[in-house]
């Protein structure tokens, strides 16, 4: 590479690093506010308006929004790191940002006409979604008539946290009414009603309620094929936009690890900060920090969180590098990302369990943030896309050349 080209390449790299670092710094700066309102978010079952407004002001809902509309169009690594940083303040707030970012990214895969209706009308638009096709569709002239109920739509709450659009799973039928594909329909929230159904023990502030649509008309350009997207065939005309070339299922899977990493780090910090003044009950140890048993457990928990972080970062690098090169990862590489995600989540959950054992029964006092961290992590960690058992089977079959398919979501 000659000197001029090298200087240009280094300049681009520096700008990318600065953008990543700046966005991460904004997320870190929000942690005190998130911690302050975490209990309120849980009690009211939605992130308070003050927090949502601060996140929006920091531009963190625009991580995946195309630059054409004023968004950051960052990278999978940035999405992962920002989510983790926010989760160190509050898991629910991080989960909302993570899911909105993922659905804004999904919107960037639609044809430009659809993107214009969302981000062209409002560059700060927030999209939420549910991929499961719990709906019915009828093909009509110019598009589809859609009716359905989509549960667990994180970020669909009221107030400032209310989303503007939703990307929802729908079955796609042929002329005979036979389902031949699964689609994603982009629908304005004004065409949908909301039922307050999210009564969970964890991630209570995520406002993941049920969206309901009755005979909603969705034009053809606001429906894309999931099967095509899984294979790397995205509907957007902007093939020059790197993030929009990212692998479909790997991105949607990996981002779920971000909040888990942050929750694990928050638990580790809380327990270690208290270990120097908290005794080991019914022993001669005046502080937990003096106990070899505690020391080894803290080390194991930290290593498990580090393991999860390294796996997630490698997966993000794989997705980002393939998108940058304009190549689509083969099945085994995509399966590996899903396995990395499940393994990372499992390690974080095990680390948090160890940390609660160290801290003891006091972990479960209502005023102790550890009990909320534990509930949030164990709820989000059971998301079907992050479940390690399925991911390991998919990856194992791929490594062994077993052709049996147990899920199209790879």
C-alpha positions in Angstrom: 0.0 0.0 0.0 1.5 3.4 -0.9 1.8 6.3 1.6 -1.3 8.2 0.4 -3.5 5.1 0.6 -2.1 4.1 3.9 -2.8 7.6 5.3 -6.4 7.5 4.1 -6.9 4.0 5.6 -5.4 5.0 8.9 -7.6 8.2 8.9 -10.7 6.1 8.3 -9.7 3.7 11.1 -9.1 6.6 13.5 -12.5 8.1 12.7 -14.1 4.7 13.3 -12.3 4.3 16.6 -13.2 7.8 17.8 -16.9 7.2 17.0 -16.9 3.9 18.9 -15.1 5.4 21.8 -17.4 8.5 21.9 -20.6 6.4 21.8 -19.2 4.1 24.5 -18.3 7.2 26.6 -21.8 8.5 26.3 -23.2 5.2 27.5 -20.8 5.1 30.5 -21.8 8.7 31.4 -25.4 7.6 31.6 -24.8 4.9 34.2 -25.4 7.0 37.3 -28.8 8.2 36.0 -29.7 4.6 35.1 -28.8 3.3 38.5 -30.7 6.1 40.1 -33.9 5.1 38.3 -33.5 1.3 38.0 -35.9 0.6 40.9 -38.5 3.0 39.5 -38.2 1.3 36.1 -38.9 -2.1 37.7 -41.7 -0.8 39.9 -43.5 1.0 37.1 -42.7 -1.8 34.5 -41.2 0.7 32.0 -38.0 2.8 31.9 -38.8 6.3 33.1 -39.2 9.1 30.6 -36.2 10.9 32.0 -33.9 8.0 31.3 -35.4 7.4 27.8 -35.0 11.0 26.9 -31.4 11.1 28.1 -30.6 8.0 26.1 -32.2 9.6 23.0 -30.3 12.9 23.6 -27.1 10.9 23.7 -28.0 9.4 20.3 -27.8 5.8 21.5 -31.0 4.8 19.8 -29.4 5.6 16.5 -26.5 3.1 16.6 -27.8 1.2 13.6 -29.8 3.9 11.9 -28.2 4.7 8.4 -26.1 7.8 8.2 -28.2 8.9 5.3 -30.8 9.9 8.0 -28.4 11.2 10.5 -27.8 7.9 12.4 -24.5 6.5 13.4 -24.6 3.2 11.4 -21.9 2.0 13.7 -20.8 -1.6 14.0 -21.9 -4.8 15.7 -19.0 -4.3 18.2 -20.2 -0.9 19.1 -23.8 -2.1 19.5 -22.4 -4.9 21.8 -20.2 -2.6 23.9 -22.8 0.2 24.3 -25.4 -2.3 25.5 -23.0 -3.8 28.0 -22.1 -0.4 29.3 -25.7 0.6 29.8 -26.5 -2.7 31.5 -23.9 -1.9 34.2 -26.4 0.9 35.1 -29.7 -0.9 34.5 -30.5 -4.1 32.7 -34.0 -3.0 31.5 -32.8 0.2 30.0 -30.0 -1.7 28.2 -32.5 -4.3 26.9 -34.7 -1.6 25.4 -31.8 0.1 23.7 -30.5 -3.3 22.4 -33.8 -4.4 21.0 -34.6 -0.9 19.4 -31.1 -0.9 17.9 -31.6 -4.4 16.4 -35.0 -3.4 15.0 -33.7 -0.2 13.6 -31.1 -2.3 11.9 -33.8 -4.6 10.5 -35.5 -1.5 9.1 -32.3 -0.6 7.3 -32.7 -3.9 5.3 -36.0 -2.8 3.8 -36.3 -1.0 0.5 -35.4 2.7 0.5 -39.1 3.7 0.2 -39.9 2.0 3.5 -36.8 3.5 5.2 -37.8 6.9 4.0 -41.2 6.5 5.7 -39.6 5.7 9.0 -36.3 7.5 9.3 -36.9 10.1 6.5 -40.0 11.3 8.4 -38.2 11.1 11.8 -34.4 10.5 12.0 -34.9 9.6 15.7 -37.6 7.0 15.0 -37.5 4.0 17.3 -38.6 0.6 15.9 -39.4 -2.4 18.1 -40.3 -5.9 16.9 -41.2 -9.6 17.3 -40.0 -12.1 14.7 -42.4 -14.9 15.6 -45.2 -14.9 13.0 -48.1 -15.1 15.4 -50.5 -13.7 12.8 -52.5 -14.3 9.6 -52.0 -12.6 6.3 -54.1 -12.3 3.1 -52.6 -11.1 -0.1 -54.4 -8.2 -1.7 -53.7 -5.8 -4.5 -50.5 -3.8 -3.6 -49.6 -5.7 -0.5 -51.0 -7.7 2.5 -53.8 -7.6 5.0 -52.4 -8.5 8.4 -54.0 -9.5 11.7 -52.2 -10.8 14.7 -51.0 -10.6 18.3 -47.3 -10.2 18.9 -46.2 -10.7 22.5 -43.0 -9.6 24.3 -42.4 -6.6 22.2 -39.6 -5.0 24.3 -39.7 -1.2 24.3 -43.4 -1.0 23.3 -44.4 0.8 26.5 -46.1 4.1 26.9 -44.5 7.6 27.5 -41.2 8.5 26.0 -40.3 4.8 25.8 -43.1 4.2 23.2 -41.8 3.0 19.9 -42.8 4.6 16.6 -42.9 1.6 14.3 -42.9 -2.2 14.7 -41.3 -4.9 12.5 -43.4 -8.0 13.0 -43.3 -11.6 11.9 -45.9 -12.7 9.4 -46.6 -15.8 7.3 -46.4 -15.2 3.6 -48.8 -17.3 1.4 -49.0 -18.2 -2.2 -52.1 -17.8 -4.4 -53.6 -21.0 -2.9 -53.2 -19.7 0.7 -50.3 -22.1 1.5 -47.6 -20.6 3.7 -44.4 -20.5 1.6 -42.2 -18.1 3.5 -42.0 -16.1 6.6 -41.9 -12.3 6.3 -41.3 -9.2 8.4 -43.9 -6.5 8.1 -43.0 -2.9 8.9 -46.1 -1.3 10.5 -46.6 2.1 12.1 -47.6 2.0 15.8 -50.6 4.1 15.0 -52.0 1.0 13.2 -51.5 -1.2 16.3 -53.0 -1.3 19.7 -51.1 -2.2 22.9 -52.1 -4.7 25.6 -50.3 -4.4 28.9 -49.5 -8.1 29.4 -45.8 -8.2 30.5 -45.9 -9.4 34.1 -42.4 -10.9 34.5 -40.0 -11.3 37.4 -37.0 -10.0 35.5 -36.4 -7.2 32.9 -39.6 -5.7 34.3 -38.8 -2.2 33.0 -38.4 -3.4 29.4 -42.1 -2.8 28.7 -42.3 -5.9 26.6 -46.1 -5.9 26.0 -48.4 -7.3 23.4 -49.0 -5.5 20.1 -52.3 -6.2 18.3 -53.2 -5.6 14.7 -56.6 -6.0 13.1 -56.8 -6.2 9.3 -53.9 -3.8 8.8 -52.9 -3.0 5.3 -49.2 -3.3 4.7 -47.9 -2.3 1.3 -45.6 -4.7 -0.6 -42.5 -2.6 -0.1 -42.9 -2.8 3.7 -42.7 -6.6 3.8 -39.4 -8.5 3.4 -38.6 -12.2 3.3 -36.9 -13.7 6.4 -35.7 -16.7 4.4 -34.0 -14.4 1.9 -32.5 -12.3 4.7 -31.1 -15.4 6.4 -29.3 -16.3 3.2 -27.8 -12.8 3.0 -30.2 -11.4 0.4 -31.3 -8.1 1.9 -33.9 -5.9 0.2 -32.1 -2.5 0.7 -30.7 -0.9 -2.4 -27.8 0.6 -0.4 -25.3 -2.3 -0.8 -22.4 0.2 0.0 -23.6 0.5 3.7 -21.4 -2.0 5.6 -23.7 -2.5 8.6 -26.6 -3.4 6.4 -24.5 -6.2 4.9 -24.1 -7.9 8.3 -25.3 -11.5 8.7 -28.9 -11.6 9.6 -29.3 -14.2 12.4 -25.7 -13.7 13.8 -26.3 -10.0 14.5 -29.8 -10.5 15.9 -28.4 -13.3 18.2 -25.2 -11.7 19.3 -26.6 -8.4 20.4 -28.6 -10.3 23.1 -25.2 -11.0 24.9 -24.5 -7.2 25.4 -26.9 -6.7 28.4 -25.7 -9.9 29.9 -22.1 -8.8 29.9 -22.9 -5.6 31.6 -25.1 -7.3 34.2 -22.2 -9.7 35.0 -19.8 -6.8 35.4 -22.2 -4.9 37.6 -22.5 -7.9 39.9 -18.8 -8.4 40.1 -18.2 -4.8 40.9 -20.8 -4.8 43.7 -19.6 -7.9 45.3 -15.9 -7.0 45.2 -16.6 -3.5 46.5 -18.4 -4.9 49.5 -16.0 -7.8 50.2 -13.6 -5.6 52.1 -16.1 -4.7 54.8 -18.6 -7.6 54.8 -17.7 -10.5 57.2 -18.0 -14.2 56.3 -20.8 -15.1 58.7 -20.1 -17.8 61.3 -16.4 -17.8 60.7 -13.4 -16.0 62.1 -13.0 -14.0 58.9 -13.7 -10.3 59.6 -14.0 -9.6 55.9 -14.8 -11.7 52.9 -11.6 -10.3 51.2 -9.5 -12.3 53.7 -11.1 -15.6 52.8 -9.3 -17.9 50.3 -12.7 -19.5 49.4 -14.0 -16.1 48.5 -10.9 -15.1 46.6 -11.1 -18.2 44.4 -14.8 -17.8 43.8 -14.3 -14.1 42.8 -11.5 -15.2 40.5 -13.7 -17.8 38.8 -16.6 -15.4 38.4 -14.3 -12.8 36.9 -12.8 -15.3 34.5 -16.2 -16.5 33.4 -17.2 -12.9 32.6 -13.9 -12.4 30.7 -14.5 -15.6 28.8 -18.0 -14.4 27.8 -16.6 -11.1 26.8 -13.8 -12.6 24.6 -16.3 -14.9 22.9 -18.7 -12.1 22.2 -16.0 -9.8 20.9 -14.7 -12.4 18.6 -18.2 -13.1 17.2 -18.7 -9.3 16.7 -15.3 -9.1 14.9 -16.3 -12.0 12.6 -19.6 -10.4 11.7 -18.1 -6.9 11.2 -15.2 -8.2 9.1 -17.4 -10.2 6.8 -19.7 -7.2 6.3 -16.8 -5.0 5.6 -15.4 -7.4 3.0 -18.9 -7.9 1.5 -18.8 -11.6 2.0 -21.6 -13.6 3.7 -20.4 -16.1 6.4 -21.1 -19.8 5.6 -23.4 -21.9 7.7 -20.7 -23.1 10.1 -19.4 -19.6 10.8 -23.0 -18.4 11.5 -23.6 -21.4 13.7 -20.4 -20.6 15.6 -21.7 -17.1 16.4 -24.9 -18.5 17.8 -22.9 -21.0 19.9 -20.6 -18.3 21.1 -23.6 -16.3 22.2 -25.2 -19.1 24.1 -21.8 -20.0 25.7 -21.2 -16.4 26.7 -24.7 -16.0 28.2 -24.2 -19.3 30.1 -20.9 -18.2 31.5 -22.3 -14.9 32.7 -25.2 -16.6 34.4 -22.9 -19.0 36.2 -20.7 -16.1 37.2 -23.6 -14.2 38.7 -24.6 -17.3 40.6 -21.1 -17.6 42.1 -21.2 -14.0 43.1 -24.5 -14.3 44.9 -23.2 -17.3 46.7 -20.3 -15.1 47.9 -22.5 -12.2 48.9 -24.9 -14.5 50.7 -28.6 -14.2 51.6 -28.2 -10.4 51.7 -28.2 -10.5 47.9 -32.0 -11.0 48.0 -32.9 -8.0 50.0 -35.3 -5.9 48.0 -33.0 -2.9 48.4 -30.0 -4.9 47.1 -29.3 -4.4 43.4 -27.9 -7.9 43.1 -31.3 -9.5 43.3 -32.5 -7.3 40.4 -29.3 -8.1 38.4 -29.9 -11.8 39.1 -33.5 -11.7 37.9 -32.8 -9.5 34.9 -29.9 -11.7 33.7 -31.8 -15.0 34.2 -34.9 -13.7 32.4 -33.0 -12.3 29.4 -30.6 -15.2 29.4 -33.6 -17.5 28.6 -34.3 -15.7 25.3 -34.8 -18.5 22.8 -32.1 -17.1 20.4 -29.6 -17.1 23.2 -30.4 -20.6 24.6 -27.1 -22.5 24.6 -28.6 -26.0 24.2 -30.0 -25.3 20.8 -27.0 -23.3 19.7 -24.6 -26.1 20.7 -26.6 -28.7 18.8 -26.6 -26.5 15.7 -22.9 -25.9 15.9 -22.1 -29.5 16.7 -24.1 -30.7 13.7 -22.3 -28.2 11.5 -18.8 -29.3 12.7 -19.7 -32.9 12.1 -21.3 -32.4 8.7 -24.7 -33.6 9.9 -27.3 -32.3 7.4 -30.3 -32.4 9.8 -31.8 -29.0 10.3 -33.5 -28.1 13.6 -34.0 -24.4 13.0 -33.7 -22.0 10.0 -32.4 -19.3 12.3 -28.7 -19.7 11.8 
